[in-house]
Amino acid sequence: MPDNNTKFITPAKMRETFGAMLNHLGGNLYFTNASTTPQTITADTETKLTGDFNTTGYKVTKYRPWYLDADYIVGVDSAVKFRDLKMASFVSVRFEVQLTVPANTEVQIIARAKNSSGTKVFDINVEDLYFKSAVTRTKTSNFFFFMDSDIEDGSLEIYVDADNDVNAIWQSFLIDMR
């Protein structure tokens, strides 16, 4: 950047520069599920978690990235839509799931990325849990990925699989894009 001895840097140019920087920083969206009805996950049956994030659930969009056209990034099918995400974005996800499990139960939480045709591209094994005792508890999980052309305009879904019948409620969801 010039030293401005020639008065080349004007307030208007500074506003333009800093405005462009802020616009490209990214942002985040936060959602909660208003439903308190648990989903039943049948033993050895991988089940997609659902929520009412885009209807009655609470949402915070104040800090959403400027390039997202829609307030809601979670569709009616409870899939996170990648339609507006920029290539090479660093995407960080945090979600909470309340699990009610019987004793001696293994639970796996999976994030599945799909392409624009709905075909699975890859899975992220988010959690491998073992519960020795019966319990109801909330599990907070975090993971990240980079937006790439193979999942452009695709989606992300959260699945639960267990070796016994369990109940699950997808409580909240935060996605941060940089």
Secondary structure, 3 states (H helix, E strand, C coil): CCCCCCCCCCHHHHHHHHHHHHHCCCEEEEEECCCCCCEEECCCCCEECCCCCCCCCCEECCCCCCCCCCCCCECCCCCEECCCCCCCCEEEEEEEEEEEECCCEEEEEEEEEECCCCCEEEEEEEEEEEECCCEEEEEEEEEEEECCHHHCCCEEEEEEEECCCEEEEEEEEEEEEC
